[in-house]
Amino acid sequence: MEEDKNVQFYREKTWDLLLERIQEVKENQEKMSEDIIMIRNKVNHIIGWAAGAGAVVSFIAYFMRNIFTGSK
């Protein structure tokens, strides 16, 4: 009888600890998901600026080429 109580006690403790650990993993996954979204937004922002800068440089190069070659 005493042994059954001990087994039951440790079984409950094990489940409690396991459920706590699962909750920690879920919270960490949610934080990682938020971080990934933030990183993706920053990368999109950087790509947008790079594309805009590329377009400006391309326009300037086209304009300068026309000035120096005399084409209109």
C-alpha positions in Angstrom: 0.0 0.0 0.0 2.8 2.4 0.9 4.6 1.5 -2.3 1.5 2.2 -4.4 1.3 5.7 -2.8 4.9 6.3 -3.6 4.6 5.2 -7.2 1.5 7.3 -7.6 3.2 10.3 -6.0 6.2 10.1 -8.3 4.0 9.4 -11.3 2.1 12.6 -10.7 5.3 14.5 -10.1 6.7 13.2 -13.3 3.6 14.3 -15.3 3.6 17.7 -13.6 7.2 18.3 -14.5 6.6 17.0 -18.1 3.6 19.3 -18.5 5.7 22.3 -17.2 8.4 21.4 -19.7 5.9 21.2 -22.6 4.5 24.6 -21.6 8.1 26.1 -21.6 8.7 24.6 -25.0 5.5 26.1 -26.4 6.4 29.5 -24.9 9.8 29.4 -26.5 8.3 28.4 -29.9 6.0 31.4 -29.7 8.9 33.7 -28.9 10.9 32.2 -31.8 8.0 32.7 -34.1 7.8 36.4 -33.2 11.5 36.8 -33.7 11.3 35.1 -37.1 8.5 37.4 -38.2 10.5 40.5 -37.0 13.6 39.3 -38.9 11.6 38.7 -42.0 10.1 42.2 -41.8 13.6 43.7 -41.4 14.9 41.7 -44.4 12.0 42.8 -46.5 12.7 46.4 -45.5 16.4 46.0 -46.4 15.5 44.4 -49.8 13.1 47.3 -50.5 15.8 49.9 -49.8 18.3 48.0 -51.9 15.9 47.8 -54.8 15.2 51.5 -54.5 18.9 52.4 -54.4 19.5 50.1 -57.4 16.8 51.9 -59.3 18.2 55.3 -58.5 21.7 54.3 -59.4 20.5 52.8 -62.7 18.6 56.0 -63.5 21.7 58.1 -62.7 23.9 55.9 -64.8 21.5 56.1 -67.7 21.3 59.9 -67.4 25.1 60.3 -67.2 25.6 58.0 -70.2 23.2 60.1 -72.2 25.0 63.3 -71.2 28.5 62.0 -72.0 27.6 60.2 -75.3 25.4 63.0 -76.5 22.3 60.8 -77.1 18.9 62.2 -76.4 
